[in-house]
């Protein structure tokens, strides 16, 4: 019997060449996987049937779609494992709901990664301990809407209600309403506390990485044209 036939075929589909090289070395050292690298090893119609794909967040979200896998020459019912530093609660939920089968954070124990690859390649789901805690927190609390998260990210970036209203092309009163809802859902008594809670739960990006809006350059007429609203 061909012993290789018993080994799951794992495809590394990650844009970071150093991380990819580390994954190849770590997985091949186990002796229980056949490891391939996208863009390096041959795939295509006569290539290997892939059991699991390890990808960064963005590629994982694409590759859950069969058409995307096929367009990249990935054969078989490949299941998708996201290996990412992204621990935002909303993104984790979105990934799982979209069909990502495993979610592991970069920088975690190697054993977690090996367990995750084994589980996903054999038809199971796997999330690392930190990710599981994020999901548990998410289920235990009321979820923020996408608009509330946008408002909260601008609050975290230090913007006040008027500039948030201009940046999002919404009424000032609407911003205040969103802030009331946000503080209630997060159990916060101040804007600063709401931002701190959101950061600790991974609901918003770190303050230094939030893209600052520039409402002064935004045309209010454009807001009215686009959203049918006028900013107070």
FIKOLZA-1660 file (N, C-alpha, C; in steps of 0.1 Angstrom, whole numbers, plus 5000, padded with zeros to 4 digits):
% residues 232
   i   px   py   pz ch aa at
   1 5009 4988 5000  A  X  N
   1 5000 5000 5000  A  X CA
   1 5009 5012 5000  A  X  C
   2 5005 5022 4992  A  X  N
   2 5012 5035 4992  A  X CA
   2 5009 5043 5005  A  X  C
   3 5020 5044 5013  A  X  N
   3 5018 5051 5026  A  X CA
   3 5014 5066 5024  A  X  C
   4 5018 5072 5013  A  X  N
   4 5015 5086 5011  A  X CA
   4 5000 5088 5009  A  X  C
   5 4993 5077 5004  A  X  N
   5 4979 5078 5002  A  X CA
   5 4971 5080 5015  A  X  C
   6 4978 5077 5026  A  X  N
   6 4971 5078 5039  A  X CA
   6 4973 5092 5045  A  X  C
   7 4982 5099 5039  A  X  N
   7 4985 5113 5044  A  X CA
   7 4976 5123 5037  A  X  C
   8 4970 5132 5046  A  X  N
   8 4962 5143 5040  A  X CA
   8 4971 5152 5032  A  X  C
   9 4966 5157 5020  A  X  N
   9 4973 5167 5012  A  X CA
   9 4969 5181 5017  A  X  C
  10 4980 5188 5021  A  X  N
  10 4978 5202 5027  A  X CA
  10 4984 5212 5017  A  X  C
  11 4976 5222 5014  A  X  N
  11 4981 5233 5005  A  X CA
  11 4983 5246 5013  A  X  C
  12 4995 5251 5012  A  X  N
  12 4998 5264 5019  A  X CA
  12 4995 5275 5009  A  X  C
  13 4986 5284 5012  A  X  N
  13 4981 5294 5003  A  X CA
  13 4982 5307 5011  A  X  C
  14 4995 5312 5013  A  X  N
  14 4997 5323 5022  A  X CA
  14 5006 5333 5015  A  X  C
  15 5004 5346 5015  A  X  N
  15 5012 5356 5008  A  X CA
  15 5025 5359 5014  A  X  C
  16 5027 5355 5027  A  X  N
  16 5040 5357 5034  A  X CA
  16 5049 5346 5031  A  X  C
  17 5060 5348 5024  A  X  N
  17 5069 5337 5020  A  X CA
  17 5076 5331 5032  A  X  C
  18 5080 5339 5042  A  X  N
  18 5087 5334 5054  A  X CA
  18 5077 5325 5062  A  X  C
  19 5065 5330 5064  A  X  N
  19 5055 5322 5071  A  X CA
  19 5053 5309 5064  A  X  C
  20 5051 5310 5051  A  X  N
  20 5049 5298 5043  A  X CA
  20 5060 5288 5044  A  X  C
  21 5073 5293 5044  A  X  N
  21 5084 5284 5046  A  X CA
  21 5084 5277 5059  A  X  C
  22 5080 5285 5070  A  X  N
  22 5079 5279 5083  A  X CA
  22 5068 5269 5084  A  X  C
  23 5057 5271 5077  A  X  N
  23 5046 5261 5077  A  X CA
  23 5051 5248 5071  A  X  C
  24 5057 5250 5059  A  X  N
  24 5062 5238 5052  A  X CA
  24 5071 5229 5061  A  X  C
  25 5081 5236 5067  A  X  N
  25 5090 5229 5076  A  X CA
  25 5084 5222 5088  A  X  C
  26 5074 5230 5094  A  X  N
  26 5068 5224 5106  A  X CA
  26 5059 5212 5102  A  X  C
  27 5052 5213 5091  A  X  N
  27 5042 5202 5088  A  X CA
  27 5049 5190 5082  A  X  C
  28 5060 5193 5074  A  X  N
  28 5067 5181 5069  A  X CA
  28 5075 5174 5080  A  X  C
  29 5079 5181 5090  A  X  N
  29 5086 5174 5101  A  X CA
  29 5077 5164 5108  A  X  C
  30 5064 5166 5107  A  X  N
  30 5054 5157 5114  A  X CA
  30 5054 5143 5107  A  X  C
  31 5057 5143 5094  A  X  N
  31 5057 5131 5087  A  X CA
  31 5043 5125 5085  A  X  C
  32 5032 5133 5087  A  X  N
  32 5019 5128 5086  A  X CA
  32 5011 5136 5075  A  X  C
  33 5018 5145 5068  A  X  N
  33 5011 5153 5058  A  X CA
  33 5019 5153 5045  A  X  C
  34 5012 5154 5034  A  X  N
  34 5018 5158 5021  A  X CA
  34 5016 5173 5020  A  X  C
  35 5027 5180 5019  A  X  N
  35 5026 5195 5019  A  X CA
  35 5029 5201 5005  A  X  C
  36 5020 5210 5001  A  X  N
  36 5022 5217 4988  A  X CA
  36 5021 5232 4990  A  X  C
  37 5028 5239 4982  A  X  N
  37 5028 5254 4983  A  X CA
  37 5022 5260 4970  A  X  C
  38 5012 5268 4971  A  X  N
  38 5005 5274 4960  A  X CA
  38 5015 5283 4952  A  X  C
  39 5016 5282 4939  A  X  N
  39 5025 5290 4931  A  X CA
  39 5039 5284 4930  A  X  C
  40 5041 5273 4937  A  X  N
  40 5054 5266 4937  A  X CA
  40 5052 5252 4931  A  X  C
  41 5043 5244 4938  A  X  N
  41 5041 5231 4934  A  X CA
  41 5029 5230 4923  A  X  C
  42 5030 5220 4915  A  X  N
  42 5020 5218 4905  A  X CA
  42 5006 5214 4910  A  X  C
  43 4996 5221 4906  A  X  N
  43 4982 5217 4910  A  X CA
  43 4975 5213 4897  A  X  C
  44 4964 5219 4893  A  X  N
  44 4958 5216 4881  A  X CA
  44 4951 5203 4880  A  X  C
  45 4946 5200 4868  A  X  N
  45 4937 5188 4866  A  X CA
  45 4944 5175 4870  A  X  C
  46 4957 5174 4868  A  X  N
  46 4964 5161 4871  A  X CA
  46 4972 5162 4884  A  X  C
  47 4969 5173 4891  A  X  N
  47 4977 5175 4904  A  X CA
  47 4970 5168 4915  A  X  C
  48 4975 5170 4928  A  X  N
  48 4969 5163 4939  A  X CA
  48 4955 5168 4943  A  X  C
  49 4947 5160 4949  A  X  N
  49 4935 5164 4955  A  X CA
  49 4937 5169 4969  A  X  C
  50 4934 5181 4971  A  X  N
  50 4937 5188 4983  A  X CA
  50 4927 5186 4994  A  X  C
  51 4931 5182 5006  A  X  N
  51 4922 5180 5017  A  X CA
  51 4920 5193 5026  A  X  C
  52 4930 5200 5027  A  X  N
  52 4929 5213 5035  A  X CA
  52 4938 5223 5030  A  X  C
  53 4934 5236 5030  A  X  N
  53 4941 5247 5026  A  X CA
  53 4944 5256 5038  A  X  C
  54 4956 5260 5040  A  X  N
  54 4960 5270 5051  A  X CA
  54 4962 5283 5044  A  X  C
  55 4954 5293 5048  A  X  N
  55 4955 5306 5041  A  X CA
  55 4954 5317 5051  A  X  C
  56 4958 5329 5047  A  X  N
  56 4956 5341 5055  A  X CA
  56 4941 5345 5055  A  X  C
  57 4937 5354 5063  A  X  N
  57 4922 5357 5064  A  X CA
  57 4916 5360 5051  A  X  C
  58 4921 5370 5043  A  X  N
  58 4915 5374 5031  A  X CA
  58 4913 5362 5021  A  X  C
  59 4924 5354 5019  A  X  N
  59 4924 5343 5010  A  X CA
  59 4914 5332 5015  A  X  C
  60 4914 5330 5028  A  X  N
  60 4905 5320 5034  A  X CA
  60 4890 5324 5031  A  X  C
  61 4887 5337 5032  A  X  N
  61 4874 5341 5029  A  X CA
  61 4870 5339 5014  A  X  C
  62 4880 5340 5006  A  X  N
  62 4877 5337 4991  A  X CA
  62 4876 5323 4988  A  X  C
  63 4885 5315 4994  A  X  N
  63 4886 5301 4991  A  X CA
  63 4875 5292 4997  A  X  C
  64 4867 5297 5005  A  X  N
  64 4855 5289 5010  A  X CA
  64 4846 5287 4998  A  X  C
  65 4847 5295 4988  A  X  N
  65 4838 5294 4976  A  X CA
  65 4845 5284 4967  A  X  C
  66 4838 5274 4963  A  X  N
  66 4843 5263 4954  A  X CA
  66 4848 5269 4941  A  X  C
  67 4841 5279 4936  A  X  N
  67 4845 5285 4923  A  X CA
  67 4859 5291 4924  A  X  C
  68 4862 5297 4935  A  X  N
  68 4875 5303 4938  A  X CA
  68 4886 5293 4939  A  X  C
  69 4883 5282 4945  A  X  N
  69 4893 5271 4946  A  X CA
  69 4896 5265 4932  A  X  C
  70 4885 5263 4925  A  X  N
  70 4887 5257 4912  A  X CA
  70 4894 5267 4902  A  X  C
  71 4892 5280 4903  A  X  N
  71 4899 5289 4895  A  X CA
  71 4913 5290 4898  A  X  C
  72 4917 5286 4910  A  X  N
  72 4931 5285 4914  A  X CA
  72 4937 5271 4912  A  X  C
  73 4930 5262 4906  A  X  N
  73 4935 5249 4903  A  X CA
  73 4935 5240 4915  A  X  C
  74 4927 5243 4925  A  X  N
  74 4927 5234 4937  A  X CA
  74 4916 5224 4935  A  X  C
  75 4921 5211 4934  A  X  N
  75 4912 5200 4932  A  X CA
  75 4907 5194 4946  A  X  C
  76 4895 5188 4945  A  X  N
  76 4890 5181 4957  A  X CA
  76 4882 5190 4966  A  X  C
  77 4876 5184 4976  A  X  N
  77 4867 5192 4985  A  X CA
  77 4875 5198 4996  A  X  C
  78 4885 5207 4992  A  X  N
  78 4894 5212 5002  A  X CA
  78 4887 5220 5013  A  X  C
  79 4890 5218 5025  A  X  N
  79 4885 5226 5036  A  X CA
  79 4895 5236 5039  A  X  C
  80 4890 5247 5045  A  X  N
  80 4898 5259 5047  A  X CA
  80 4902 5262 5061  A  X  C
  81 4914 5264 5064  A  X  N
  81 4919 5268 5077  A  X CA
  81 4925 5282 5076  A  X  C
  82 4920 5292 5084  A  X  N
  82 4926 5305 5084  A  X CA
  82 4937 5306 5095  A  X  C
  83 4949 5310 5091  A  X  N
  83 4960 5313 5100  A  X CA
  83 4963 5328 5099  A  X  C
  84 4959 5335 5109  A  X  N
  84 4959 5350 5108  A  X CA
  84 4962 5356 5122  A  X  C
  85 4967 5369 5122  A  X  N
  85 4968 5376 5134  A  X CA
  85 4954 5383 5138  A  X  C
  86 4945 5382 5129  A  X  N
  86 4932 5389 5130  A  X CA
  86 4923 5382 5141  A  X  C
  87 4922 5389 5153  A  X  N
  87 4914 5383 5163  A  X CA
  87 4902 5391 5166  A  X  C
  88 4898 5399 5156  A  X  N
  88 4885 5407 5158  A  X CA
  88 4873 5398 5159  A  X  C
  89 4865 5400 5169  A  X  N
  89 4854 5392 5172  A  X CA
  89 4844 5391 5160  A  X  C
  90 4842 5403 5154  A  X  N
  90 4832 5403 5142  A  X CA
  90 4838 5395 5130  A  X  C
  91 4851 5396 5128  A  X  N
  91 4857 5389 5117  A  X CA
  91 4858 5374 5119  A  X  C
  92 4860 5370 5131  A  X  N
  92 4860 5356 5135  A  X CA
  92 4846 5350 5132  A  X  C
  93 4836 5357 5137  A  X  N
  93 4822 5352 5134  A  X CA
  93 4819 5352 5119  A  X  C
  94 4823 5362 5112  A  X  N
  94 4820 5363 5098  A  X CA
  94 4827 5351 5091  A  X  C
  95 4840 5348 5095  A  X  N
  95 4847 5337 5088  A  X CA
  95 4840 5324 5091  A  X  C
  96 4836 5321 5103  A  X  N
  96 4830 5308 5106  A  X CA
  96 4816 5307 5099  A  X  C
  97 4809 5318 5099  A  X  N
  97 4796 5318 5093  A  X CA
  97 4797 5317 5078  A  X  C
  98 4808 5321 5072  A  X  N
  98 4810 5320 5057  A  X CA
  98 4815 5306 5053  A  X  C
  99 4819 5298 5062  A  X  N
  99 4823 5285 5059  A  X CA
  99 4837 5281 5061  A  X  C
 100 4845 5290 5068  A  X  N
 100 4859 5286 5071  A  X CA
 100 4858 5276 5082  A  X  C
 101 4866 5265 5080  A  X  N
 101 4865 5253 5089  A  X CA
 101 4874 5254 5101  A  X  C
 102 4885 5262 5101  A  X  N
 102 4894 5263 5112  A  X CA
 102 4899 5277 5113  A  X  C
 103 4902 5282 5125  A  X  N
 103 4907 5295 5127  A  X CA
 103 4917 5295 5138  A  X  C
 104 4930 5298 5134  A  X  N
 104 4941 5298 5144  A  X CA
 104 4948 5311 5143  A  X  C
 105 4953 5316 5154  A  X  N
 105 4960 5329 5154  A  X CA
 105 4975 5327 5152  A  X  C
 106 4981 5335 5144  A  X  N
 106 4995 5335 5143  A  X CA
 106 5002 5338 5156  A  X  C
 107 5012 5331 5159  A  X  N
 107 5019 5333 5172  A  X CA
 107 5015 5324 5183  A  X  C
 108 5005 5316 5180  A  X  N
 108 5001 5306 5190  A  X CA
 108 5010 5294 5190  A  X  C
 109 5007 5284 5199  A  X  N
 109 5016 5272 5200  A  X CA
 109 5015 5264 5188  A  X  C
 110 5027 5258 5184  A  X  N
 110 5028 5250 5172  A  X CA
 110 5018 5238 5173  A  X  C
 111 5017 5233 5185  A  X  N
 111 5007 5222 5187  A  X CA
 111 4993 5225 5183  A  X  C
 112 4989 5237 5185  A  X  N
 112 4976 5242 5181  A  X CA
 112 4974 5241 5166  A  X  C
 113 4985 5245 5159  A  X  N
 113 4985 5245 5144  A  X CA
 113 4984 5231 5139  A  X  C
 114 4992 5222 5145  A  X  N
 114 4992 5208 5140  A  X CA
 114 4978 5201 5143  A  X  C
 115 4973 5204 5155  A  X  N
 115 4960 5199 5158  A  X CA
 115 4949 5204 5149  A  X  C
 116 4950 5217 5145  A  X  N
 116 4941 5223 5136  A  X CA
 116 4941 5217 5122  A  X  C
 117 4953 5215 5117  A  X  N
 117 4955 5210 5104  A  X CA
 117 4949 5195 5104  A  X  C
 118 4953 5188 5114  A  X  N
 118 4947 5174 5115  A  X CA
 118 4932 5174 5115  A  X  C
 119 4927 5182 5123  A  X  N
 119 4912 5182 5124  A  X CA
 119 4905 5186 5111  A  X  C
 120 4910 5197 5106  A  X  N
 120 4903 5203 5094  A  X CA
 120 4905 5193 5082  A  X  C
 121 4917 5187 5081  A  X  N
 121 4920 5178 5070  A  X CA
 121 4911 5165 5071  A  X  C
 122 4907 5162 5083  A  X  N
 122 4899 5150 5085  A  X CA
 122 4884 5153 5087  A  X  C
 123 4880 5165 5082  A  X  N
 123 4865 5168 5082  A  X CA
 123 4860 5174 5094  A  X  C
 124 4868 5178 5104  A  X  N
 124 4863 5184 5116  A  X CA
 124 4866 5200 5116  A  X  C
 125 4860 5206 5126  A  X  N
 125 4863 5220 5127  A  X CA
 125 4872 5223 5139  A  X  C
 126 4880 5234 5139  A  X  N
 126 4889 5237 5149  A  X CA
 126 4891 5252 5151  A  X  C
 127 4890 5257 5163  A  X  N
 127 4894 5270 5166  A  X CA
 127 4903 5270 5178  A  X  C
 128 4913 5279 5178  A  X  N
 128 4923 5279 5190  A  X CA
 128 4916 5285 5202  A  X  C
 129 4922 5283 5214  A  X  N
 129 4916 5287 5226  A  X CA
 129 4912 5302 5227  A  X  C
 130 4920 5310 5222  A  X  N
 130 4917 5325 5222  A  X CA
 130 4905 5328 5213  A  X  C
 131 4905 5321 5202  A  X  N
 131 4894 5323 5192  A  X CA
 131 4881 5318 5198  A  X  C
 132 4881 5307 5205  A  X  N
 132 4870 5301 5212  A  X CA
 132 4864 5311 5222  A  X  C
 133 4873 5317 5230  A  X  N
 133 4869 5327 5240  A  X CA
 133 4862 5339 5233  A  X  C
 134 4868 5344 5222  A  X  N
 134 4862 5355 5215  A  X CA
 134 4848 5351 5211  A  X  C
 135 4846 5339 5205  A  X  N
 135 4833 5335 5201  A  X CA
 135 4823 5333 5213  A  X  C
 136 4828 5328 5224  A  X  N
 136 4819 5327 5236  A  X CA
 136 4815 5341 5240  A  X  C
 137 4824 5350 5241  A  X  N
 137 4821 5364 5245  A  X CA
 137 4811 5370 5235  A  X  C
 138 4812 5367 5222  A  X  N
 138 4803 5373 5212  A  X CA
 138 4789 5367 5214  A  X  C
 139 4788 5354 5217  A  X  N
 139 4775 5348 5219  A  X CA
 139 4768 5353 5232  A  X  C
 140 4776 5356 5241  A  X  N
 140 4770 5360 5254  A  X CA
 140 4766 5375 5255  A  X  C
 141 4769 5382 5245  A  X  N
 141 4766 5397 5245  A  X CA
 141 4758 5400 5232  A  X  C
 142 4751 5411 5233  A  X  N
 142 4744 5416 5221  A  X CA
 142 4754 5421 5211  A  X  C
 143 4752 5417 5198  A  X  N
 143 4761 5421 5188  A  X CA
 143 4759 5435 5183  A  X  C
 144 4771 5441 5179  A  X  N
 144 4770 5455 5174  A  X CA
 144 4767 5453 5159  A  X  C
 145 4759 5463 5153  A  X  N
 145 4757 5463 5139  A  X CA
 145 4769 5468 5132  A  X  C
 146 4770 5466 5119  A  X  N
 146 4781 5471 5111  A  X CA
 146 4783 5486 5112  A  X  C
 147 4772 5493 5112  A  X  N
 147 4773 5508 5114  A  X CA
 147 4778 5512 5127  A  X  C
 148 4773 5505 5138  A  X  N
 148 4778 5508 5151  A  X CA
 148 4793 5506 5152  A  X  C
 149 4798 5495 5146  A  X  N
 149 4812 5493 5146  A  X CA
 149 4820 5504 5138  A  X  C
 150 4814 5509 5127  A  X  N
 150 4820 5520 5120  A  X CA
 150 4821 5532 5129  A  X  C
 151 4811 5535 5136  A  X  N
 151 4810 5547 5146  A  X CA
 151 4821 5544 5157  A  X  C
 152 4821 5532 5162  A  X  N
 152 4830 5529 5173  A  X CA
 152 4845 5530 5169  A  X  C
 153 4848 5526 5157  A  X  N
 153 4862 5528 5152  A  X CA
 153 4866 5542 5151  A  X  C
 154 4857 5551 5147  A  X  N
 154 4860 5565 5146  A  X CA
 154 4861 5571 5160  A  X  C
 155 4853 5566 5169  A  X  N
 155 4855 5571 5183  A  X CA
 155 4868 5567 5188  A  X  C
 156 4872 5554 5185  A  X  N
 156 4885 5549 5190  A  X CA
 156 4897 5558 5184  A  X  C
 157 4894 5563 5171  A  X  N
 157 4904 5571 5165  A  X CA
 157 4905 5586 5170  A  X  C
 158 4896 5588 5180  A  X  N
 158 4896 5602 5186  A  X CA
 158 4886 5612 5180  A  X  C
 159 4877 5608 5172  A  X  N
 159 4868 5617 5165  A  X CA
 159 4856 5620 5174  A  X  C
 160 4851 5632 5173  A  X  N
 160 4839 5636 5180  A  X CA
 160 4826 5633 5171  A  X  C
 161 4814 5635 5177  A  X  N
 161 4802 5632 5170  A  X CA
 161 4800 5639 5157  A  X  C
 162 4803 5652 5157  A  X  N
 162 4801 5660 5145  A  X CA
 162 4810 5655 5133  A  X  C
 163 4822 5652 5136  A  X  N
 163 4831 5647 5125  A  X CA
 163 4827 5633 5121  A  X  C
 164 4822 5625 5130  A  X  N
 164 4818 5612 5127  A  X CA
 164 4806 5613 5118  A  X  C
 165 4796 5622 5121  A  X  N
 165 4785 5624 5112  A  X CA
 165 4789 5627 5098  A  X  C
 166 4798 5636 5097  A  X  N
 166 4803 5640 5084  A  X CA
 166 4810 5629 5076  A  X  C
 167 4818 5622 5084  A  X  N
 167 4826 5611 5077  A  X CA
 167 4816 5600 5072  A  X  C
 168 4806 5597 5079  A  X  N
 168 4797 5586 5076  A  X CA
 168 4784 5591 5068  A  X  C
 169 4783 5604 5066  A  X  N
 169 4772 5610 5059  A  X CA
 169 4758 5606 5066  A  X  C
 170 4758 5608 5079  A  X  N
 170 4746 5606 5087  A  X CA
 170 4743 5618 5095  A  X  C
 171 4731 5618 5101  A  X  N
 171 4727 5629 5110  A  X CA
 171 4735 5629 5123  A  X  C
 172 4737 5640 5129  A  X  N
 172 4743 5641 5142  A  X CA
 172 4735 5633 5152  A  X  C
 173 4722 5635 5151  A  X  N
 173 4713 5627 5161  A  X CA
 173 4714 5612 5159  A  X  C
 174 4717 5608 5147  A  X  N
 174 4719 5594 5144  A  X CA
 174 4732 5589 5151  A  X  C
 175 4742 5597 5150  A  X  N
 175 4755 5593 5157  A  X CA
 175 4752 5591 5172  A  X  C
 176 4745 5601 5178  A  X  N
 176 4742 5600 5192  A  X CA
 176 4734 5588 5195  A  X  C
 177 4725 5584 5187  A  X  N
 177 4716 5572 5189  A  X CA
 177 4725 5560 5188  A  X  C
 178 4734 5560 5178  A  X  N
 178 4744 5548 5177  A  X CA
 178 4752 5547 5190  A  X  C
 179 4757 5559 5195  A  X  N
 179 4765 5558 5207  A  X CA
 179 4758 5553 5219  A  X  C
 180 4745 5557 5220  A  X  N
 180 4737 5552 5231  A  X CA
 180 4736 5537 5230  A  X  C
 181 4733 5532 5218  A  X  N
 181 4732 5517 5217  A  X CA
 181 4745 5510 5219  A  X  C
 182 4756 5516 5214  A  X  N
 182 4769 5510 5216  A  X CA
 182 4772 5509 5231  A  X  C
 183 4770 5520 5239  A  X  N
 183 4774 5520 5253  A  X CA
 183 4765 5510 5261  A  X  C
 184 4753 5509 5256  A  X  N
 184 4744 5499 5263  A  X CA
 184 4748 5485 5260  A  X  C
 185 4751 5482 5248  A  X  N
 185 4755 5468 5245  A  X CA
 185 4768 5464 5251  A  X  C
 186 4777 5474 5252  A  X  N
 186 4790 5471 5258  A  X CA
 186 4791 5472 5273  A  X  C
 187 4780 5478 5279  A  X  N
 187 4780 5480 5293  A  X CA
 187 4790 5491 5297  A  X  C
 188 4791 5501 5289  A  X  N
 188 4801 5512 5291  A  X CA
 188 4794 5524 5296  A  X  C
 189 4800 5532 5304  A  X  N
 189 4794 5544 5309  A  X CA
 189 4800 5557 5302  A  X  C
 190 4811 5555 5295  A  X  N
 190 4817 5566 5288  A  X CA
 190 4822 5562 5274  A  X  C
 191 4824 5572 5266  A  X  N
 191 4829 5568 5252  A  X CA
 191 4843 5562 5253  A  X  C
 192 4851 5567 5262  A  X  N
 192 4865 5561 5264  A  X CA
 192 4864 5546 5268  A  X  C
 193 4855 5544 5278  A  X  N
 193 4853 5530 5282  A  X CA
 193 4848 5521 5271  A  X  C
 194 4839 5526 5263  A  X  N
 194 4834 5518 5252  A  X CA
 194 4845 5515 5242  A  X  C
 195 4854 5524 5239  A  X  N
 195 4865 5522 5230  A  X CA
 195 4874 5511 5236  A  X  C
 196 4877 5512 5249  A  X  N
 196 4886 5503 5256  A  X CA
 196 4880 5489 5256  A  X  C
 197 4867 5487 5259  A  X  N
 197 4861 5474 5259  A  X CA
 197 4861 5468 5244  A  X  C
 198 4858 5477 5235  A  X  N
 198 4858 5472 5221  A  X CA
 198 4872 5467 5216  A  X  C
 199 4882 5474 5221  A  X  N
 199 4896 5470 5217  A  X CA
 199 4899 5457 5224  A  X  C
 200 4895 5455 5236  A  X  N
 200 4899 5443 5244  A  X CA
 200 4891 5431 5238  A  X  C
 201 4880 5433 5232  A  X  N
 201 4872 5422 5226  A  X CA
 201 4875 5420 5211  A  X  C
 202 4884 5429 5206  A  X  N
 202 4888 5427 5192  A  X CA
 202 4877 5432 5182  A  X  C
 203 4868 5441 5187  A  X  N
 203 4857 5446 5178  A  X CA
 203 4862 5456 5169  A  X  C
 204 4873 5463 5173  A  X  N
 204 4879 5474 5164  A  X CA
 204 4893 5471 5163  A  X  C
 205 4899 5477 5153  A  X  N
 205 4914 5476 5151  A  X CA
 205 4921 5484 5162  A  X  C
 206 4934 5481 5164  A  X  N
 206 4941 5489 5174  A  X CA
 206 4941 5504 5169  A  X  C
 207 4941 5512 5179  A  X  N
 207 4940 5527 5177  A  X CA
 207 4950 5532 5167  A  X  C
 208 4962 5527 5168  A  X  N
 208 4973 5532 5159  A  X CA
 208 4971 5527 5144  A  X  C
 209 4962 5517 5142  A  X  N
 209 4960 5512 5129  A  X CA
 209 4946 5516 5123  A  X  C
 210 4938 5523 5130  A  X  N
 210 4926 5528 5125  A  X CA
 210 4928 5538 5115  A  X  C
 211 4922 5537 5103  A  X  N
 211 4923 5547 5093  A  X CA
 211 4915 5559 5096  A  X  C
 212 4922 5570 5098  A  X  N
 212 4915 5582 5102  A  X CA
 212 4908 5588 5090  A  X  C
 213 4895 5592 5092  A  X  N
 213 4888 5598 5082  A  X CA
 213 4892 5613 5082  A  X  C
 214 4889 5620 5071  A  X  N
 214 4892 5634 5070  A  X CA
 214 4879 5641 5066  A  X  C
 215 4870 5643 5075  A  X  N
 215 4857 5648 5072  A  X CA
 215 4857 5662 5066  A  X  C
 216 4868 5670 5069  A  X  N
 216 4868 5684 5064  A  X CA
 216 4869 5684 5049  A  X  C
 217 4874 5673 5043  A  X  N
 217 4875 5673 5029  A  X CA
 217 4863 5667 5022  A  X  C
 218 4854 5662 5030  A  X  N
 218 4842 5655 5024  A  X CA
 218 4831 5665 5021  A  X  C
 219 4826 5664 5009  A  X  N
 219 4815 5673 5005  A  X CA
 219 4802 5670 5011  A  X  C
 220 4796 5679 5018  A  X  N
 220 4783 5676 5024  A  X CA
 220 4773 5675 5014  A  X  C
 221 4774 5682 5003  A  X  N
 221 4765 5680 4992  A  X CA
 221 4766 5666 4986  A  X  C
 222 4778 5660 4986  A  X  N
 222 4780 5646 4982  A  X CA
 222 4773 5637 4991  A  X  C
 223 4773 5640 5004  A  X  N
 223 4766 5631 5013  A  X CA
 223 4751 5632 5010  A  X  C
 224 4746 5644 5008  A  X  N
 224 4732 5645 5005  A  X CA
 224 4728 5638 4993  A  X  C
 225 4736 5639 4982  A  X  N
 225 4734 5632 4970  A  X CA
 225 4734 5617 4971  A  X  C
 226 4744 5612 4979  A  X  N
 226 4746 5598 4981  A  X CA
 226 4736 5591 4990  A  X  C
 227 4733 5598 5001  A  X  N
 227 4725 5591 5011  A  X CA
 227 4712 5598 5014  A  X  C
 228 4709 5609 5007  A  X  N
 228 4696 5616 5008  A  X CA
 228 4695 5622 5022  A  X  C
 229 4707 5626 5028  A  X  N
 229 4707 5631 5042  A  X CA
 229 4715 5644 5042  A  X  C
 230 4712 5653 5051  A  X  N
 230 4720 5664 5054  A  X CA
 230 4725 5664 5068  A  X  C
 231 4738 5666 5069  A  X  N
 231 4744 5665 5083  A  X CA
 231 4742 5678 5091  A  X  C
 232 4738 5676 5103  A  X  N
 232 4735 5687 5112  A  X CA
 232 4748 5694 5116  A  X  C
% end
